[in-house]
Amino acid sequence: MSMFNRWLITLLYLTAGTTLQAGEGPSLGTPLSAGEVAAADITVMPDGEGLPTGSGTAKTGTSVYLANCMACHGEKGTGGINDTLVGGHGSLTSDRPQKTIGSFWPYATTLFDYVRRAMPYQTPGSLANDEIYAVTAYLLYLNDIIDQDKELNAETLPEVKMPNHDNFVWAYSP
Ligand code: HEC
């Protein structure tokens, strides 16, 4: 090994030793504030853990849907240019299974999480929690899962049992 290489290795060793003290990070980026972490912490668990305050019914959700969702998902959740959101009930064991949120999804709470996280497709995060509860209620109502007047909130949404719920197997023991 040349003198230069020895010198270089020693330098690298010393540099590493001086800059990467135990417990120190690589000095990249800036720490997030508690508020920024809270804004990104939007996961809703199947049992409803993480659901925010707020509420809505299918009645109030109709206008939310028409203004923000119909253009892509069609009138009443069918016939749009993107995913069909309504129907397919009883079709899963047929030759032409039609998986929709109503016929396939096991948890109503996932619908809230998904819409809040990802919809409207072009402007996710633009709806208030009341509007998300309302449009969730409207889609569950269109799928004949809840009544038009049923108020959904952090307590009632986890109680809604989805038609295909029992056909899922929980892979992790409780
Ligand atoms: C600009 C078009 C567009 C708009 C507007 C839109 N969506 Fe979507 N939506 C999509 C697309 C595209 C997908 C499929 C996304 C994927 O698979 O990654 C989707 C998927 C979904 C799904 C999942 C369906 C499934 O079975 O997996 C739901 C639920 C949904 N949208 C609800 C809504 C709601 C509620 C609104 C209004 C608040 C909305 N969407 C507005 C385009 C749109």
Residues whose N, C-alpha, C, O or C-beta is under 5 A from the ligand:
A	BS01	HEC	N68 C69 C72 N82 D83 T84 K99 T100 I101 V115 M119 P120 Y121 Q122 V135
